[in-house]
Amino acid sequence: MRNLISARAFSLVVALALAGPAAAQQAEIAETIQRQMDAFLAEDEGAAFGFASPGIQGLFGTPENFGRMVRDGYPMVWSPGDVRFGKLAERGGLWVQNVYVSDAAGAPHLLEYTMEQIDGRWCIAGVRILEMPEAAV
């Protein structure tokens, strides 16, 4: 499963990178999110914590605290099934990426990732669980 997700993410990154600068930015953001999910699948809390923004890292303090919060509050991120990237939009100087993900039982979820670029590197500054649109359920 992990290799399938990584292969799909890599294909998406390559396709978007070839489409132009804005698409390349979306590809970098998608890759950051996917790599964190891959780290969670591998139960590598340290690597997953490394994709979080300094603000998130400061809030949780340790990779273990961060991992516990994700396991308890965002199980669909800790152990994702199918992952699809939706709309990317700028909001107040930050970028917001919608991500459709299924949990271990196959139930669909819509997540909103807030991304910030620090020293040329994309970091995850927050994740919100949104209500799934009626047509997507």
C-alpha positions, 0 to 999 in steps of 0.5 A: 500500500505504501509503495502504491501511494508513493508511486502515485504521489511521484507521478502526480509530482512529475506531471504537475512539475511539467505543467508550469511554475504554479503547478510546480508549486502545487507539486512541491506542496503535494509532495510534502504532504505525501511524504509526511503521510508516508512517514506516518505509515512507517511509524516514523514520528521523527520524520513526520515531525520534520515536515511540520512548521516551527510553530507546530513543532513548538506547540507539541515539543517532541515527535512523540507528542506530535505522533500521539496527537495525529494518531488520536485526532487524525487517524486518517492521516496516521494510516491513510488509504487512498489520497487525492489532492484537490484545490490549492489556494492562497489565503492570507499569505499562506497556501491551503491545499485540500486533500481527500483521503480515506481512512483504514475502513475506507471512509472518505475525509476532506482535509485542509492543509495550511502550508507555509514556505520557510527558507524555500521549504514547504512546511505543514502549518496546520490541518483541519477536517472539513465536511465532505461535500454531498456529491463526494460522499 
